[in-house]
Amino acid sequence: MRPIQRRRTARRRGRTGGAEDAKLHRLLAEYEAALHDWTRSSQDAVSKGAGINYLVYGLSSLYTRLANAGAYEMFLTLLRTYQYDPKMRKALEKAAQTFSRTKKPSLPRKILQATNEEKSDVVQETVKGYAQLGELARRAIDIGRPCGEGDVCSAGCFRLVNAGGFGQADVEHVRALTDKAAEIIQAHGFGDICYGDVQIVRQVSRANVLAHYMIGEDQIYVRGNLPKNNAPTLRTILHELGHRLEHKFFDRLQSDRMRLLFQRYGIALKRSSFGELAKPPTAGERLTIKGEHYVVLNVGFNQALNKVISLALANPQDENERKFRFSIPLDAWLRSQGHKRADDKFVSNYAKTNPGENFAEMFAEFCLNKLNDEQKRDFLYILKG
């Protein structure tokens, strides 16, 4: 296995560069360094007698090194900063998705039964694929066209930057929503978080995300091609500004109260139960979930002692045919049927993710005047004690 050569990237002539350009060159250099170091250390291990299995299982550590070097941030920054033709954009989006996983990619099951030659091919192809992603990033830096350079307008207390090269109609849509969000947060006494740039980009983090707050940059990103329904986008912008309030303005006591409230809500939720009308399905009952037909096998407990519904994909034309089987949490199914636990104090299911998301969700609902009296009291407890 030949070592991956580290290469310097030259700035494209005629482009102004700037902070984002310098950041991309730094991330690419770190990506290539991580790939080169792993390849060199693997070759050293093989020369000292390590077998092919050492390299196969070492692919997991290679992915970790590249991810820690900022691979996902590199490809996402390319998508946000420059314009590309559809083919190049699709390739960059696929590369970003490669490193956006919360879990490391697993090896194919058949690899354990493969010959040493087949295992060697897997290692070579994997390393080659990561090297090609580095080449893709280098090429993208060289050919990328700056998005909407100098295209800036104001929206209330914010400054909009058209980083995605959108037309006037799209920019005005984002401007109206951002202006409305600024008006709302100022009316509720949170004018301190109303500052800085709002970047209008073609993709935030995933295709279905409307807005996002980058903690390290203290920057708000909003998707330019927004849906016509304004309510979800306005709420999402307020949610992301709630993250800014937490990360830039909270003191230690406020952060502690935020975590304590989340724990209190979680304990109350686990101890409560659904109402009498919320009954689980019975064995043999047929359910339709997202257009697919299923039959209930049983309702029981999984290994973690959580109650689950065991299902099998059913054939509507043949009642005896059963395809693949799987389980879904009973709680999730009951919620999908409109049932709610008696003591569910969370403002949304997403608020149950962690203390920060719970606060951001409560902040958005508070600004939209949708908290009930108890939730409003708890929200103000976080802020004021």
Buried (B, 14 or more C-beta within 10 A) or exposed (E): EEBBEEEEBEEEEEBEEEEBBEBBBEBBBBBBBBBBBBBEEBBEBBEEEBEBEEBBEBBEEBBEBBBEBBBBBBBBBBBBBBBBEEEBBEBBBEBBEBBBEEEEEEBEEEBEEBEEEEBBEBBEEBBEEBBEBBEBBBEBBEEBEBBBBEBEBEBBBBBBBBBBBBEEEBBBBBBEBBBBBBEBBBEBEBEEBBEBBBBBBBBBBEEEBBBBBBEEEEBBBBBBEBEEEEEEBBBBBBBBBBBBBBBEEBEEEBBBBBBEBBEEBBEBBEEEEBEEEBEEBEEEEEBEEEEEEBBBBEBEEEEEEEBBBBBBBBEEEEEEEBEEEEBBEBBEBBBEEEBEBEEBBBBBEEBBBEBBBBBBBBBBBBBBEEBEEEBBEBBEBBBEE
